[in-house]
Amino acid sequence: MRRKHLVFIVIVLFLSWNMLMYMTVVNKGPSTLPKEANRAQDKLALLQHEIEEQLDSNKHLLDELQQNQKAKESNTVVTQAPPKDVKPNQTGTSENKLSYRDPDSAVLPILMIACDREDAVSRSLDLVLKYRPDEKRFPVIVSQDCGHRPTAQRIQKYVVEHGITHIQQPDLSSPNVPWPQKKFEGYYKISRHYKWALNQIFHVFNHSAVIIVEDDLDISPDFYEYFAATYRILTVDKSLWCVSAWNDNGKRDMVKDDPELLHRTDFFPGLGWMLDRSLWLELGPKWPETFWDDWMRHPDQRKNRSCIRPELSRTSTFGKIGVSKGLFFDKHLKFIQLNDKLVPFTKRDLSYLVKENYDPKFREYIYGLPEVSVSDVNTGSRKQLPDVRIQYSTKQQFKDIAKQLGIMDDFKAGVERTAYMGVVSFTYKGQRVNVAPPSDWKGYDPSWG
């Protein structure tokens, strides 16, 4: 384009000079006009005509190139990595392009796991249907265990009125639970139900992916936008094995007020999550008898893969009554902030979340931050710094920091909740805090479980 502009400027200058000469000669009157001037005028007119033809030809060529480019862009979905001067989880301009395998046409069913909470399932279904943008792309399937008739009747009303699908786990027998584990029988039933329901999704309904929710979750207005957009990344980045709607440290006043902010995490969050068929074909045959979520967090299953999670959760739980008996609910879960804004994620560039784009910027950002102590953060003595890093080297050091700052302090197979590359990020009194291991970190230690 710059070359075309230069050519145009030269042509304009040339024509202007010749026209000036022509007017000077014309003003002298016809009686004094020499024959040479007449010949120059003829040549000038011929040259002007040739130049106009060339400009017209160039204009047609430029129009064709622009139309071809628009057609190409409409048939190819591309995203770009962030430039080098931004944080790892900010949208950027073009550096790397990714071609997606037509993810916008993928059917992403919602699988709701239910049992015997009729009011809860109604509350969850009402929001799932309220925010659903497309019933064909997002069919709703409720899988019910327990054989609870009032809950089944409640679900059937949604089948009649909204066309959802209702399936029921056929095996209602008591699982064979060892005596010391008898108090955990409910978790055995849940694991058995998950395996049956996911087999239905992938082997009977033949879907390529699924979004799993339970009957005690509220969802955000952009729940579907979030999963539709991140499914694109899940299909191209083999270092990812799930997308979750949940932030374990997402309590009010501990999150950044940025609904577009997304992260990678090595911790499996659950509580509204998406997986694809290939992962189920891998995990299904060896699915555990109980505690399936902790089983997924084990290195034998995770295999150094990560999930995408939001800064502001796209689900929140009201499930104080259930198999877990309200464990952590009053102290933690009920304070998780649910996003209430609609973010058009499908129109955003999310390729910064791809590992090859994300990791270098993440390390550069984290280890470029000023290091402070937990006391500095607690007292606000370094409040002028918007983003800081607190370093830990041992399990106990992390737990002490976590308890002082109010984040979850437990480990699962050596991985802290929300951690990525050992780093746990959150907001404390308006300051962004990153609790991080040394820069020569060698990986998670499963013995820290």
C-alpha positions in Angstrom: 0.0 0.0 0.0 2.9 2.4 0.8 4.3 1.8 -2.7 1.0 2.7 -4.3 0.8 5.9 -2.3 4.3 6.9 -3.4 3.5 6.2 -7.1 0.3 8.3 -6.8 2.1 11.3 -5.3 4.8 11.2 -8.0 2.0 11.2 -10.7 0.2 14.1 -9.1 3.4 16.2 -8.9 4.2 15.4 -12.5 0.7 16.4 -13.7 0.7 19.5 -11.6 4.1 20.7 -13.1 3.0 20.1 -16.6 -0.4 21.8 -16.1 1.5 24.8 -14.7 3.7 25.0 -17.7 0.7 24.7 -19.9 -1.2 27.6 -18.3 1.9 29.8 -18.5 2.1 29.2 -22.2 -1.6 29.6 -22.8 -1.6 33.0 -21.0 0.8 34.4 -23.6 -2.0 34.2 -26.2 -2.3 32.1 -29.4 -0.4 34.5 -31.6 2.8 33.9 -29.6 2.3 30.1 -29.0 5.2 28.3 -30.7 4.8 25.0 -32.6 6.9 23.3 -30.0 4.3 24.2 -27.3 1.5 22.7 -29.4 3.5 19.5 -29.8 4.2 19.4 -26.0 0.5 20.0 -25.3 -0.4 17.0 -27.5 2.1 14.8 -25.8 0.8 16.0 -22.4 -2.8 15.2 -23.3 -1.7 11.7 -24.5 0.3 11.1 -21.3 -2.6 12.2 -19.1 -4.9 9.8 -20.9 -2.5 6.9 -20.4 -2.1 7.7 -16.7 -5.8 7.9 -16.1 -6.2 4.5 -17.8 -3.5 3.0 -15.6 -5.0 4.5 -12.4 -8.4 3.1 -13.4 -6.8 -0.4 -14.0 -5.0 -0.2 -10.6 -8.3 0.7 -8.8 -10.0 -2.4 -10.3 -7.1 -4.6 -9.2 -7.2 -3.2 -5.7 -10.9 -3.8 -5.4 -10.5 -7.4 -6.5 -7.7 -8.0 -3.9 -9.8 -6.5 -1.1 -12.8 -8.7 -2.1 -10.6 -11.8 -2.1 -9.1 -11.0 1.3 -12.6 -10.5 2.8 -13.7 -13.8 1.4 -10.7 -15.6 2.8 -11.2 -14.1 6.2 -14.9 -15.1 6.3 -13.9 -18.8 5.7 -11.0 -18.9 8.2 -11.2 -18.3 11.9 -7.9 -17.0 13.3 -6.8 -15.6 16.6 -3.6 -13.9 17.7 -1.2 -14.1 20.6 -0.6 -11.1 22.8 2.2 -8.6 22.0 5.2 -8.8 24.3 4.4 -5.7 26.3 1.1 -7.0 27.9 0.3 -9.4 30.7 -0.2 -13.1 29.9 -4.0 -13.0 30.0 -4.8 -10.0 28.0 -6.1 -10.0 24.4 -3.4 -8.8 21.9 -2.6 -8.2 18.3 -1.3 -10.5 15.6 1.8 -12.6 16.4 0.5 -16.2 15.9 -2.4 -17.5 14.0 -4.5 -20.6 14.7 -6.9 -22.3 12.5 -9.9 -23.8 14.3 -11.8 -26.9 13.2 -15.2 -25.2 12.7 -15.9 -25.1 16.5 -18.9 -22.7 16.2 -21.0 -25.5 14.7 -20.2 -28.0 17.5 -23.2 -29.2 19.6 -22.4 -28.6 23.3 -25.0 -30.4 25.4 -25.6 -29.4 29.0 -25.6 -32.5 31.2 -27.3 -31.8 34.6 -26.6 -34.4 37.3 -29.6 -34.7 39.6 -30.9 -36.9 42.4 -33.6 -36.0 44.9 -33.7 -32.2 45.2 -36.8 -31.2 43.3 -36.7 -27.5 44.2 -33.0 -27.3 43.4 -33.3 -28.9 40.0 -36.0 -26.4 39.1 -33.9 -23.5 40.2 -30.9 -24.7 38.1 -33.0 -25.6 35.1 -34.8 -22.2 35.1 -31.4 -20.4 34.7 -30.0 -22.9 32.2 -33.1 -22.3 30.0 -33.3 -18.6 30.6 -29.8 -17.9 29.3 -29.7 -20.6 26.6 -29.2 -18.8 23.2 -29.8 -21.8 21.0 -31.7 -25.0 21.9 -30.2 -27.0 19.0 -26.6 -26.2 19.8 -27.1 -26.5 23.6 -29.5 -29.3 24.2 -30.3 -30.0 27.9 -30.1 -33.5 29.3 -30.9 -34.2 32.9 -29.5 -37.4 34.3 -31.3 -38.5 37.5 -30.1 -41.0 40.1 -31.9 -42.1 43.3 -35.2 -42.9 41.6 -36.9 -40.1 43.6 -40.4 -39.8 42.1 -41.2 -36.1 43.1 -38.0 -35.0 41.5 -38.6 -37.1 38.4 -42.1 -35.6 38.1 -40.6 -32.1 38.3 -38.1 -32.8 35.6 -40.9 -34.2 33.4 -42.6 -30.8 33.4 -39.5 -29.4 31.7 -39.5 -32.2 29.2 -43.1 -31.4 28.2 -42.8 -27.6 28.3 -39.2 -27.0 27.1 -38.2 -30.2 25.3 -35.3 -31.2 27.5 -34.2 -34.8 27.8 -34.6 -36.8 31.0 -32.6 -40.0 31.5 -32.5 -42.1 34.7 -29.7 -44.2 36.1 -31.0 -47.7 36.1 -28.7 -49.1 38.8 -30.1 -48.0 42.1 -28.5 -50.8 44.2 -26.3 -50.1 47.2 -22.6 -50.2 46.1 -20.3 -52.6 47.6 -18.5 -50.3 50.0 -15.8 -51.5 52.5 -16.9 -51.1 56.1 -14.4 -48.3 56.9 -15.8 -46.3 53.9 -19.5 -46.9 54.6 -20.0 -43.3 55.6 -18.9 -42.3 52.1 -21.4 -44.5 50.3 -23.0 -41.4 48.7 -19.7 -40.6 47.0 -19.7 -44.1 45.5 -23.1 -43.6 44.1 -22.1 -40.2 42.6 -19.1 -41.7 40.9 -21.2 -44.5 39.5 -23.8 -42.1 38.2 -21.2 -39.9 36.5 -19.7 -42.8 34.7 -23.2 -44.0 33.5 -24.3 -40.5 32.4 -21.1 -39.7 30.5 -21.3 -43.0 28.7 -24.8 -42.0 27.6 -23.5 -38.7 26.4 -20.6 -40.0 24.3 -21.7 -43.6 23.4 -25.5 -43.3 23.1 -26.2 -39.6 22.2 -22.8 -39.6 20.3 -21.8 -36.0 21.3 -18.3 -34.7 20.8 -18.2 -32.7 24.0 -20.3 -31.9 27.0 -20.7 -29.2 29.7 -21.5 -30.8 33.1 -23.4 -29.0 35.8 -25.1 -30.3 39.0 -28.5 -29.5 40.3 -27.3 -27.0 42.9 -25.6 -24.5 40.6 -26.6 -21.0 39.4 -25.1 -19.9 36.2 -24.0 -16.5 34.8 -25.6 -14.7 31.9 -22.6 -15.4 29.7 -22.2 -19.0 30.7 -22.8 -20.2 27.2 -20.6 -17.6 25.6 -17.8 -18.6 27.9 -18.0 -22.3 27.0 -18.6 -21.8 23.3 -15.5 -19.5 23.0 -13.2 -21.6 25.2 -14.2 -24.8 23.3 -12.3 -23.3 20.4 -9.1 -23.4 22.5 -9.8 -26.8 23.9 -9.9 -28.2 20.4 -6.5 -26.9 19.4 -4.4 -27.0 22.6 -3.5 -30.6 23.6 -2.0 -29.3 26.9 -5.6 -28.6 28.0 -8.0 -31.2 29.2 -10.9 -29.2 30.5 -12.6 -25.8 30.8 -14.1 -24.9 34.2 -16.6 -22.1 35.2 -15.2 -22.1 38.7 -12.6 -20.1 40.6 -11.8 -21.8 44.0 -10.5 -18.5 45.4 -13.2 -16.4 43.8 -14.7 -14.9 46.9 -16.0 -11.4 46.8 -13.3 -8.8 47.3 -10.7 -11.4 46.4 -11.2 -11.2 42.7 -10.4 -8.5 40.2 -13.4 -6.7 38.8 -12.7 -7.8 35.3 -15.3 -10.3 33.8 -13.1 -10.8 30.7 -10.1 -12.1 32.7 -9.4 -15.8 32.1 -6.5 -18.0 33.3 -4.9 -21.3 32.9 -4.7 -23.6 36.0 -3.1 -26.9 36.8 -5.8 -27.6 39.4 -9.0 -29.4 38.2 -11.8 -27.1 39.5 -15.0 -28.8 38.5 -18.3 -27.2 39.4 -19.5 -26.5 35.9 -16.9 -27.9 33.5 -16.4 -29.1 29.9 -14.6 -32.1 28.4 -14.5 -33.6 25.0 -15.0 -37.2 23.7 -11.3 -38.0 23.5 -10.8 -37.4 27.2 -13.8 -39.6 28.1 -12.5 -42.4 25.9 -9.3 -42.1 28.0 -10.8 -41.8 31.4 -14.0 -43.8 31.1 -12.6 -47.3 31.1 -10.6 -46.7 34.3 -13.2 -44.4 36.1 -12.9 -44.7 39.9 -15.5 -46.2 42.3 -15.5 -43.0 44.4 -14.1 -39.5 44.8 -13.9 -39.1 41.1 -12.8 -35.4 41.3 -9.8 -36.0 43.5 -9.0 -39.0 41.3 -8.8 -36.7 38.3 -6.4 -34.5 40.1 -3.9 -37.3 40.5 -0.8 -37.1 38.2 -1.7 -40.4 36.6 -4.8 -38.8 35.2 -3.8 -35.2 34.8 -0.6 -35.9 33.0 0.6 -32.3 33.3 -2.5 -31.0 31.5 -4.3 -27.8 32.5 -7.7 -26.3 32.5 -9.0 -22.8 31.6 -10.8 -21.0 34.5 -12.3 -17.5 34.9 -11.3 -14.8 37.3 -15.1 -14.3 38.1 -16.9 -17.6 38.4 -19.6 -18.5 35.9 -21.3 -20.8 38.4 -22.1 -20.5 42.1 -23.4 -23.2 44.4 -26.4 -23.1 46.7 -26.0 -26.7 47.6 -25.6 -26.7 51.4 -27.8 -29.8 51.6 -26.3 -32.8 49.8 -23.9 -35.7 50.1 -21.1 -33.3 51.3 -23.2 -32.2 54.2 -22.4 -28.6 53.5 -18.6 -29.1 53.8 -16.9 -25.7 53.2 -20.3 -24.1 52.3 -20.7 -21.6 55.2 -17.0 -20.8 55.4 -16.2 -20.5 51.8 -18.5 -21.7 49.0 -21.4 -19.3 49.6 -19.1 -16.3 49.3 -18.0 -17.1 45.7 -18.9 -14.2 43.4 -21.0 -15.1 40.4 -20.4 -12.9 37.3 -23.5 -10.9 36.5 -22.3 -9.3 33.2 -22.7 -10.6 29.7 -19.3 -10.8 28.0 -19.3 -11.7 24.2 -16.4 -14.2 24.5 -17.0 -15.7 21.1 -16.1 -12.3 19.6 -12.9 -12.1 21.6 -9.4 -13.2 20.8 -8.6 -15.9 23.3 -5.5 -17.4 21.7 -3.4 -16.0 24.5 -4.6 -19.0 26.5 -2.8 -21.5 24.3 0.2 -22.8 26.2 2.9 -21.8 23.7 1.6 -18.2 23.9 0.7 -18.1 27.5 3.6 -19.6 29.4 6.5 -17.3 28.3 4.5 -14.2 29.1 3.2 -15.7 32.3 6.8 -16.4 33.6 8.0 -13.0 32.5 5.1 -11.3 34.2 5.3 -13.2 37.5 9.1 -13.0 38.0 9.2 -9.4 36.9 7.0 -8.4 39.8 8.5 -6.8 43.0 8.8 -9.4 45.8 7.2 -8.5 49.1 6.4 -10.2 52.3 3.0 -11.4 53.5 3.3 -8.7 56.2 3.7 -6.0 53.6 0.5 -7.2 51.9 -1.4 -7.6 55.2 -0.5 -4.1 56.5 -0.7 -2.4 53.1 2.8 -0.9 53.5 3.5 -1.5 49.8 0.1 -0.5 48.7 1.5 1.7 45.9 2.5 -1.4 44.0 -0.6 -2.7 42.0 0.8 -6.2 41.4 3.2 -8.0 43.8 4.8 -11.4 44.4 5.2 -13.4 47.6 7.6 -16.2 47.4 7.2 -19.6 49.1 9.5 -22.7 49.0 7.8 -25.2 51.3 4.4 -26.6 51.8 4.1 -25.1 55.2 5.2 -21.6 54.0 2.4 -21.7 51.4 -0.2 -22.8 54.0 0.9 -20.0 56.4 0.6 -17.4 53.7 -2.8 -18.7 52.6 -4.2 -18.7 56.1 -3.1 -15.1 56.7 -4.5 -13.9 53.4 -7.7 -15.9 53.4 -7.3 -18.2 50.3 -7.7 -22.0 50.2 -4.7 -23.6 51.7 -5.1 -27.3 50.8 -3.3 -29.3 48.2 -4.5 -32.1 45.9 -1.7 -34.4 44.6 0.6 -31.5 45.4 -1.3 -28.8 43.5 -2.7 -25.8 45.2 -6.2 -24.7 44.2 -6.2 -22.4 41.2 -2.4 -22.8 40.8 -0.6 -22.5 37.5 3.1 -23.4 37.4 2.9 -23.3 41.2 1.6 -19.7 41.2 -1.7 -18.8 43.0 -3.1 -15.3 42.0 -5.8 -13.3 43.7 -6.7 -9.9 44.9 -6.2 -8.7 48.5 -7.5 -5.3 49.6 -7.4 -4.1 46.0 -3.8 -5.3 45.4 -3.1 -8.2 43.0 -1.1 -10.8 44.9 0.8 -13.7 43.3 2.0 -16.4 45.7 4.8 -18.0 43.7 7.6 -20.6 44.1 11.2 -19.6 43.2 11.9 -19.0 39.5 13.8 -22.3 39.3 10.7 -24.2 40.3 11.0 -27.9 39.3 7.3 -28.9 39.4 4.7 -30.1 41.8 5.5 -32.5 44.6 2.7 -35.1 45.0 3.8 -35.7 48.6 2.4 -32.2 49.4 -1.1 -33.7 49.2 
